[in-house]
Amino acid sequence: MPYVPVDIYIDVNSSIYNDVNAVGGYMYLTGGYKGIIIYRAAYDQFVAIERACPYHPTTDCNRLVVESNGLTIADSICGSRFLILDGSIVNGPAKKPALVYQTYYDGHYLHIYY
């Protein structure tokens, strides 16, 4: 995975981020290498996952998207699937988990960094 510095702050209470105001909510952000998926795992816990598939991040693979079950993310081209809670491999040709960025939530702002 190509290294891209990430240092993003978002105001979770802003109407722009309504999709992550409830536990289980997610949204896509610009940033990272091919974008970031933010998932609210608990009231005070967020997960931020790189959208580049670790199988072939710079070539063939597509961006990871959240599947309809809301618990997994997948690459529609190679078929790799990952758990949204921690990026671990569910199945597919990928041998590495999805890249998970560090997060810190202070009750108002979410900091995503790498």
Protein Blocks (a to p, Z undefined) as FASTA:
>chain_A
ZZddddddddfkbmklmmmmpghiacddeehjnopcdddfbfkbccdddfbdfklmmlmp
ccddddfkopaccdfknopacdfklopafbdjbfbdcdddddddehlaccddZZ
